[in-house]
């Protein structure tokens, strides 16, 4: 069940997902049927709006965990993602322990945090309000992206923030912040990722990463990463079409 996602994450299960960027509930439903453990809805770089993201959650169904990457760490962005029923959030560009602490507070209901109370899809449109509110703080996953050299420098403090459930490494933005745009195999970039990996593993902090292919993410699984995003909807669709056409034109 989707509500088990955080407990599975904290238990260190290997959770394999894929990224959704297209406003198609049918694709979300299909990926759930395929058997992915979770779906990564990209609210940062895609054109998806709140209503479209809610439709993706509805397409995925209650049995498939959906995590939304926010466009920012604002209070409104956090509330909207959780109110439409996401099992958790991924916050981009989390560069300090102080920022991570703010995110946790915005994702939790009082007295632990400052999340506002509404009646929305997450609450069963009011039908399951009391049950959701009672359990939300313990079932909502809060994941931060470490994707800037500033975050790498602060990683020891970041991993000690209570309420952060996983660190999701962003190799491409990290390389850009180091003046090496897209050079994810560069020695200095790899060294920065290695530092994040070692600190997180030592702190028993769960690690996640994105790759376009199984081959891209498998080395990280071997290193102990358990929150895996492999491929993305438009890429999977485009590659399948290319391969089909190539076979027919051969």
N, C-alpha and C positions, 0 to 999 in steps of 0.2 A: 504493500500500500504506500501511497505517496507520503503519508504522515510518518512512515518509518524511516524516511530518508536521512534525517539528522542522526538518528541512533545508529544506522548502518554506516554513515560517514565516520562517526566518532569511534565505532568499533573497528575501523580500519579495513572494511570490506572493499574489494575492488569494484568501483562503480563506473561503468562505461556508458557514456552518453554521446550525443551528437548535437551540433549546433543548428538552431532554426533561425532563419532570417527572413523568410517569405511569409506573407500573411495568409497562409493556407491551413485551416484546421484539419483538412484531410491529410496533409503531410504529417502534422503532429500525431494524428490518430494512427497513421501507418507506421511511424517510427516507434510508437508505443507497442503496436502489434508485432513489430520486428523483435522486440524484447530488450531494447535499451533500458538500462537501470534508471536513467534520468535524461531529461532534455534541457539543453542550454538555450534559452531564448535570449537573443542579443538585442537588448534595448538601447545599446550604446551606439553601435555603428550602423545598424539597419535602419530602415524607414518605418519600423513598426511603432504604432501608437498604442496607448493604453487599451483601447477597445479591441484592437487587433491582437494584442498579446493575450487579453482575456479569452478571445475566441480560440487561440492556440491552446490555452489551458483546458478549455471546454472540449476541444478536439482530442487532446491527449487523454482526457478522462481522469477519474479520481484515483486510478490504480498506477498511474505513471507520474513520478515526481518531476515537476518543472521548476527550474531555478532561473530567475531572471537576472541578467546583467543589466544594471541600472545605467542610465545616461549620466548620473551624477550621484553624489552621496547626500543630496538634499533631503530634508525631512519629508517633503511631499513625494519625491521619487520613491523613497523607502516605503511610505504608507501605501501608495497606489499599487506597487508591485505585490505587497503582502495582502492587501485588501482584495485583489482580484483572485487570490488563491494560490500564489506561488508557495512552494515548500521552502523557499529560501531566496537569498539575494547574493549576487556577486557584485562587489563594489570596485569600480576601476580606480586606478591611480591612488591607491591608499599608501601614502608616503610617510606616515608617522604614527606612533602609538596614540597620540592625541586624536588624530583623525579616526583611527580604528575604534577608540573608545566612544566617540560621538556616534559612529555608525551603530554600534551595539545598543546604545541608549535609544536611538531612533527606531530600532527594530523590536524593542521590548516594551510591553505594556507596563504601566506603573504597578507597583512601586519600583521595579527594577529599572524601568526606562521611561521614555516620554512619548511612546507611540500613541497617537490619537485613536479614539474609539469610534467606529462607524458601524453601520449595518450593510454588509456587502456580500459578494459571492463567497468570500472566505468563511463567513458566518452562516452559510446556508441561507442567505437572504433573510436572516433573522430566525430561521427555524432551529439552527444549531448554535445560536449566539453564545449562550453560557458555556457550553462545552468547548467551543473554539477559544474563547477568551481565557478559560481556565488552563488550557494546554498550550497556547501559542508560544509562550516564552521558552518552553522546553522542547518544542517540536520545530521551531523555525531555525533554519541553518543560515548562519552569517559567514560569508566567505569574502575575503578581500584579495584583490589582485596586487601583486608585487610586480611592477612593470616599469620602475624608474630607478636610476642609480641612487637617488635619495632614499628610497625604500630599502634598497639593499644595505645601505649604510646604517639604517635604523632597525634592521631585521631582528636583532636580539631583543629590543624593547617591544616590537610589534607582536612577537609570538607570546609575550607574557600578558597580553591584554585579555582579561576574562571575557568569555562570550564569543571570541573569534574561533570558529570551528575548523577553518582550513585556509591555507594560503594558495592562491592560484597564480602561477608564474606566467607572465606575459613576455615571452622572449623578443617579440618584434618591437614593441614599444620600449623595452629595456635596451635593446641595441640602438634604437634611435636616440635615447637619452644619453647614450655613451658616444654619440657622434659616429655610429656605425650602422646606419639604417639598413635593416634587413639582413645584416651579417650575423645571423644567429649562431653560426659555426665558428665565429671569430674567437680566438683564444681568451681575450679579455671578457667577452660576453659570456662564454662558457664558464669562466672562472667566477663571474658574478652569480650565475645560476647555481654553480656548485656550492657557493657560500650559503645561499638561501636554502638549498637542499640540506646541507649539513646542519645548519642551525635548527631548521624545522624538525628534522628527524631526531636530533638530540633533545628537543623540547616536546617530542611526541605530538607535534602539530601535523595534521593531515596536509598533503600536498596535492595540487592539481595542475594540469597543463593541457593546452590545446595543440593538436597537430592535424594536418590535412589527411593523413593516412595512418594506417596501423603501424607501418614501418617508422613513422615519425614519432609516435608515442611509446612504442614498445621499450626503447632504452630507458625511458623514465619510469615505466612500470617496474623494470628490473632494479631501478634504484630505490624503489619504495613509494613512488607516487601512486595514489589510489583513486583520485578523482580525475577521471580521464574524459576528455572531449575529443572524439575522433571524427573528422570530416564535418561537412556542413551541407545543408539541404541543396543549395544551388550548385555546389561543386559536385555532389553525388549525382544529381540529375544531369548536369552538363557532361560529366565524364561518361555516364551510362549511355547518353545519346551519341557522344563522339565515338565510343567503342562500337555501338551498333552500326553507325554509318560507315565506319572504317571497315568492318567485316563485310558489309554489303557491297562496298565499292572496291574491295580487294580483287 
